Amino acid sequence: MDTNSIPFFPEQASSIAGSVDALYAFLVLVTAFFSLLIAVLIVYFAVKYRRRSEDYIPGPVHGGLFLEIIWSVIPLGLSMVMFAWGAQIFFTESRPPADSMEIYVTGKQWMWKLQHMEGQREMNELHVPVNRNIKLTMTSEDVIHDFFVPAFRSKSDVVPGRYTTEWFRPTKVGEYHIFCAEYCGTRHSNMIGTVYVMEPAAYQAWLAGGSGQGSLAQKGEALFQQLGCSNCHLTDGQGRCPNLVGVFGKPQRTNAGVFVADASYVRESILNPGAKVVEGYQNIMPTFQGLVTEDGLQQLIEYVKSIGPTSGDSSGGGRINPGGAAAGGSSPPANRVDRNPKAGTPQSR
């Protein structure tokens, strides 16, 4: 469906935009058809069955089973089509492809802050290459915001204290508006920005003109050392806190259950380390609430990702889990003693 000639439709500039517009057009057409049909029938029946005289008494009307089936089955079928179609689009939009380029977004009254993995930082602007899957990992420093790019037909709430994700695949080079679609205060209407979709070569040239301060992971490593986390998170697994190499993305057994060590898990471990303490470790990690900014949290998370095991190394271990005892790998503390099931003698690990 060509929507570019319809002024109330934004430009289609992403891979999902056509599907969203097709569903929306279907909903509008179905609604318009039945609204018109009902209006015509109301007028027709009002005229046909009007009271023709004060003495006129209409005869009894008995229900029609066939008619009742028709007006039940047709709306049910249409509703199921809408549900299935909408669910298919929802699942597509809620599952970023594995090869997506990741960018962090932080909402704050009344601006957008963005960080690229390569270290580039932007304010109210987002530069991305065309025909590349883009995944946004978003959080807020204050109230609920909503990152909305109409041309991409993508929007998602940006919530304080947690991460939400949004992804899109831009298909046209150009400039596209960013809006906050959630009322967030007196200057809500000023919380806008621009997405610049560029050719791959132009995007690489833009990246090359960055700050030169290193990638997010490198900044995270520096912050990790600055905070003194390396004193407890030792790479040999002999520290007081978990060994973290290869931890990210893996299930972790904690006192609160089993959780996957994703971005939200690492974030919580930094800010509230006692919430989920890895089995075999004590809750000795102090909170970094108020000491690490949102930008710093994102850098530390990327550092956790970057210290996965090398090829052929499945032993685990790691250097950063700023959540200390609350988040981390499977290696127990050095002073933990277990019994060797074969030899029957204590074995320290």
C-alpha positions as CSV (number, residue, x, y, z in Angstrom):
1,M,0.0,0.0,0.0
2,D,1.4,3.4,-1.0
3,T,0.9,5.7,1.9
4,N,3.3,8.4,0.9
5,S,0.5,10.3,-0.8
6,I,-1.7,10.2,2.3
7,P,-0.8,13.2,4.4
8,F,-1.8,11.8,7.8
9,F,0.6,8.8,7.4
10,P,4.3,9.4,8.2
11,E,6.9,8.4,5.7
12,Q,7.7,4.7,5.7
13,A,11.4,4.4,6.5
14,S,11.9,1.0,8.2
15,S,11.4,-2.6,7.5
16,I,8.4,-3.0,9.8
17,A,6.6,0.3,8.7
18,G,4.7,-1.3,5.8
19,S,3.3,-4.1,8.0
20,V,2.2,-1.7,10.6
21,D,0.5,0.5,8.1
22,A,-1.2,-2.4,6.4
23,L,-2.7,-3.6,9.7
24,Y,-3.8,0.0,10.5
25,A,-5.4,0.4,7.1
26,F,-7.2,-2.9,7.6
27,L,-8.6,-1.8,11.0
28,V,-9.7,1.5,9.6
29,L,-11.5,-0.1,6.6
30,V,-13.2,-2.7,8.8
31,T,-14.3,0.0,11.2
32,A,-15.5,2.3,8.4
33,F,-17.4,-0.5,6.7
34,F,-19.3,-1.7,9.8
35,S,-19.9,1.9,11.0
36,L,-21.5,2.7,7.6
37,L,-23.4,-0.6,7.5
38,I,-24.9,0.0,11.0
39,A,-25.8,3.6,10.3
40,V,-27.6,2.6,7.0
41,L,-29.5,-0.3,8.8
42,I,-30.5,2.0,11.6
43,V,-32.1,4.5,9.2
44,Y,-33.6,1.6,7.1
45,F,-35.2,-0.1,10.0
46,A,-36.4,3.1,11.6
47,V,-38.3,3.9,8.4
48,K,-39.5,0.3,7.6
49,Y,-40.7,-0.4,11.1
50,R,-42.0,3.0,12.1
51,R,-45.3,3.2,13.9
52,R,-47.9,3.9,11.2
53,S,-50.8,4.7,13.4
54,E,-51.6,5.1,17.1
55,D,-53.7,1.9,17.0
56,Y,-51.0,-0.2,15.2
57,I,-49.8,-3.1,17.3
58,P,-46.8,-5.0,15.8
59,G,-46.9,-8.8,15.8
60,P,-44.4,-10.9,17.9
61,V,-40.9,-11.3,16.5
62,H,-39.1,-14.6,17.0
63,G,-35.3,-14.9,17.0
64,G,-33.5,-16.2,14.0
65,L,-30.8,-18.8,14.8
66,F,-29.0,-18.4,11.4
67,L,-28.9,-14.6,11.8
68,E,-27.5,-14.8,15.3
69,I,-24.8,-17.2,14.2
70,I,-23.9,-14.9,11.3
71,W,-23.5,-11.8,13.5
72,S,-21.5,-13.8,16.0
73,V,-19.1,-15.7,13.7
74,I,-18.2,-12.8,11.4
75,P,-17.1,-10.4,14.2
76,L,-15.3,-13.3,16.0
77,G,-13.4,-14.2,12.8
78,L,-12.5,-10.6,12.1
79,S,-11.3,-10.1,15.7
80,M,-9.1,-13.2,15.4
81,V,-7.6,-11.9,12.2
82,M,-6.8,-8.6,13.9
83,F,-5.4,-10.4,17.0
84,A,-3.2,-12.8,15.0
85,W,-1.9,-10.1,12.7
86,G,-1.2,-7.7,15.5
87,A,0.5,-10.4,17.6
88,Q,2.8,-11.3,14.7
89,I,3.9,-7.7,14.3
90,F,4.3,-7.4,18.1
91,F,6.5,-10.4,18.4
92,T,8.6,-9.2,15.4
93,E,9.0,-5.8,17.0
94,S,9.8,-7.2,20.5
95,R,12.6,-9.6,19.4
96,P,15.7,-7.8,18.2
97,P,17.7,-9.8,15.7
98,A,20.9,-11.3,17.0
99,D,23.1,-9.3,14.6
100,S,21.6,-6.0,15.7
101,M,24.0,-3.0,16.3
102,E,23.5,-1.9,20.0
103,I,23.1,1.6,21.2
104,Y,22.3,2.8,24.7
105,V,19.6,5.5,25.2
106,T,19.0,7.5,28.4
107,G,16.0,9.7,28.8
108,K,16.2,12.7,31.0
109,Q,13.9,15.8,31.4
110,W,14.0,16.9,28.7
111,M,16.6,15.4,26.5
112,W,17.9,12.1,24.9
113,K,21.4,10.9,25.6
114,L,22.8,8.2,23.4
115,Q,26.0,6.1,23.5
116,H,27.4,3.9,20.7
117,M,29.5,0.8,21.5
118,E,32.5,2.5,19.8
119,G,32.4,5.3,22.3
120,Q,30.6,8.0,20.4
121,R,28.1,10.0,22.4
122,E,25.2,12.1,21.1
123,M,22.6,14.4,22.5
124,N,19.1,14.5,20.9
125,E,20.7,13.0,17.8
126,L,21.1,9.4,16.6
127,H,23.3,8.5,13.6
128,V,22.8,5.0,12.2
129,P,23.7,3.2,8.9
130,V,20.9,2.3,6.5
131,N,19.8,-1.3,6.1
132,R,21.3,-2.4,9.4
133,N,19.3,-3.8,12.4
134,I,19.5,-1.3,15.3
135,K,18.8,-2.3,18.9
136,L,18.2,0.4,21.5
137,T,18.7,-0.4,25.2
138,M,16.9,2.3,27.1
139,T,16.4,3.6,30.6
140,S,15.4,6.9,32.3
141,E,17.1,9.0,34.9
142,D,13.9,10.5,36.3
143,V,10.3,9.8,35.0
144,I,8.8,7.6,32.4
145,H,9.5,8.7,28.8
146,D,8.8,7.1,25.5
147,F,11.2,6.9,22.5
148,F,9.1,7.2,19.3
149,V,10.3,7.5,15.7
150,P,7.1,7.8,13.6
151,A,8.8,7.1,10.3
152,F,10.1,3.7,11.7
153,R,6.7,2.9,13.4
154,S,8.7,2.0,16.5
155,K,8.1,3.2,20.1
156,S,8.7,1.9,23.5
157,D,8.5,3.2,27.1
158,V,11.7,4.4,28.7
159,V,11.4,3.5,32.4
160,P,13.5,4.5,35.4
161,G,15.3,1.7,37.2
162,R,15.1,-0.8,34.4
163,Y,16.1,-1.5,30.8
164,T,13.7,-1.7,27.9
165,T,14.5,-2.5,24.3
166,E,13.4,-1.3,20.9
167,W,14.7,-2.2,17.5
168,F,14.3,-1.1,13.9
169,R,15.9,-1.5,10.5
170,P,16.0,1.8,8.6
171,T,15.6,1.4,4.9
172,K,15.9,5.0,3.6
173,V,18.7,7.5,4.0
174,G,17.4,10.7,5.5
175,E,16.5,12.6,8.6
176,Y,13.6,11.5,10.9
177,H,12.0,13.0,14.0
178,I,12.4,11.6,17.5
179,F,9.6,12.3,19.9
180,C,8.9,11.6,23.6
181,A,5.4,10.0,23.4
182,E,4.8,10.0,27.2
183,Y,4.0,13.2,29.0
184,C,7.0,13.8,31.2
185,G,6.6,17.3,32.5
186,T,6.2,20.9,31.6
187,R,8.7,20.8,28.7
188,H,7.6,17.5,27.3
189,S,7.0,19.0,23.9
190,N,10.7,20.1,23.7
191,M,12.0,16.5,24.2
192,I,12.6,15.9,20.6
193,G,15.5,14.8,18.4
194,T,16.6,13.6,15.0
195,V,17.7,10.2,13.6
196,Y,20.2,10.5,10.8
197,V,20.2,7.5,8.5
198,M,23.4,7.3,6.6
199,E,25.1,5.2,3.9
200,P,27.5,2.7,5.5
201,A,30.6,4.5,4.3
202,A,29.3,7.9,5.5
203,Y,28.5,6.3,8.9
204,Q,32.0,4.8,9.3
205,A,33.4,8.2,8.4
206,W,31.2,9.8,11.1
207,L,32.4,7.2,13.7
208,A,36.0,7.8,12.8
209,G,35.5,11.5,13.8
210,G,34.7,10.4,17.4
211,S,36.1,11.6,20.7
212,G,39.0,9.1,20.7
213,Q,38.3,8.2,24.4
214,G,37.8,4.5,23.7
215,S,34.8,2.1,23.4
216,L,32.2,1.7,26.0
217,A,33.8,-1.5,27.2
218,Q,37.2,0.2,27.5
219,K,35.6,3.0,29.5
220,G,33.9,0.4,31.6
221,E,37.2,-1.3,32.4
222,A,38.7,2.0,33.5
223,L,35.7,2.7,35.7
224,F,35.9,-0.9,37.1
225,Q,39.5,-0.3,38.1
226,Q,38.7,3.2,39.5
227,L,35.9,1.8,41.7
228,G,38.3,-0.9,43.1
229,C,36.1,-3.8,41.9
230,S,39.3,-5.7,40.9
231,N,40.2,-6.2,44.5
232,C,37.4,-8.7,45.0
233,H,36.5,-9.9,41.5
234,L,39.7,-11.8,40.7
235,T,40.2,-13.5,37.3
236,D,41.5,-16.7,39.0
237,G,38.3,-17.3,40.9
238,Q,40.0,-16.9,44.3
239,G,38.4,-13.6,45.2
240,R,35.7,-12.9,47.7
241,C,33.3,-12.1,44.9
242,P,32.3,-14.1,41.8
243,N,34.6,-14.7,38.9
244,L,33.0,-13.0,35.9
245,V,34.6,-14.1,32.6
246,G,31.8,-15.6,30.5
247,V,29.1,-14.7,33.0
248,F,27.1,-12.4,30.8
249,G,24.1,-14.2,29.2
250,K,24.4,-17.3,31.4
251,P,22.0,-18.5,34.1
252,Q,23.1,-17.6,37.7
253,R,22.0,-19.4,40.8
254,T,21.2,-16.9,43.5
255,N,19.5,-16.8,46.9
256,A,16.4,-15.5,45.1
257,G,16.3,-18.1,42.3
258,V,18.0,-18.6,38.9
259,F,18.4,-15.5,36.7
260,V,20.1,-14.9,33.4
261,A,22.9,-12.4,33.8
262,D,21.6,-9.8,31.3
263,A,21.9,-6.1,31.3
264,S,19.1,-5.7,33.9
265,Y,20.7,-8.3,36.2
266,V,24.1,-6.5,36.1
267,R,22.5,-3.2,36.7
268,E,20.6,-4.4,39.7
269,S,23.8,-6.0,41.0
270,I,25.6,-2.7,40.9
271,L,22.8,-0.7,42.6
272,N,21.2,-3.3,44.9
273,P,23.8,-6.1,45.3
274,G,21.9,-7.8,48.1
275,A,18.9,-8.5,46.0
276,K,20.4,-11.6,44.3
277,V,23.4,-13.1,45.9
278,V,25.1,-15.9,44.0
279,E,25.1,-19.2,45.8
280,G,28.3,-19.8,47.7
281,Y,29.1,-16.1,48.3
282,Q,28.3,-13.8,51.2
283,N,26.5,-10.5,50.8
284,I,29.5,-8.3,51.3
285,M,29.2,-5.9,48.3
286,P,28.4,-2.3,49.1
287,T,25.8,-0.5,46.9
288,F,27.0,1.9,44.2
289,Q,23.6,3.7,44.2
290,G,24.3,7.4,43.6
291,L,28.0,6.7,42.9
292,V,27.7,5.4,39.3
293,T,25.8,7.4,36.7
294,E,23.6,5.9,34.0
295,D,26.4,6.3,31.5
296,G,28.7,4.6,33.9
297,L,26.3,1.7,34.4
298,Q,26.1,1.2,30.6
299,Q,29.9,1.2,30.4
300,L,30.3,-1.4,33.1
301,I,27.7,-3.6,31.5
302,E,29.5,-3.5,28.2
303,Y,32.7,-4.4,30.0
304,V,31.0,-7.4,31.6
305,K,30.0,-8.5,28.0
306,S,33.5,-8.0,26.7
307,I,35.2,-10.3,29.2
308,G,33.6,-13.5,28.0
309,P,35.8,-16.6,27.7
310,T,38.2,-16.8,24.8
311,S,38.0,-19.5,22.1
312,G,38.4,-22.9,23.7
313,D,38.1,-21.5,27.3
314,S,34.9,-22.6,29.0
315,S,36.3,-22.3,32.6
316,G,34.4,-19.1,33.3
317,G,35.8,-16.5,35.7
318,G,35.8,-12.8,35.3
319,R,36.8,-9.4,36.5
320,I,33.7,-7.3,36.8
321,N,30.5,-7.7,38.4
322,P,30.1,-4.5,40.2
323,G,27.2,-6.1,42.0
324,G,29.9,-7.9,43.8
325,A,28.5,-10.9,45.7
326,A,25.1,-10.3,44.2
327,A,26.0,-10.9,40.6
328,G,28.5,-13.1,39.0
329,G,29.8,-16.4,37.9
330,S,29.8,-19.9,39.3
331,S,33.3,-20.0,40.9
332,P,33.0,-20.1,44.7
333,P,35.3,-18.2,47.1
334,A,38.8,-19.4,47.8
335,N,38.0,-20.3,51.4
336,R,35.1,-22.6,50.4
337,V,35.8,-26.3,51.0
338,D,33.9,-29.1,49.2
339,R,34.4,-32.8,49.4
340,N,35.8,-34.6,46.4
341,P,33.2,-37.2,45.6
342,K,35.8,-39.6,44.2
343,A,38.7,-39.3,46.7
344,G,36.5,-38.5,49.8
345,T,38.9,-35.8,50.9
346,P,38.3,-32.1,51.2
347,Q,39.2,-30.1,48.1
348,S,39.6,-26.3,48.2
349,R,38.4,-24.2,45.2
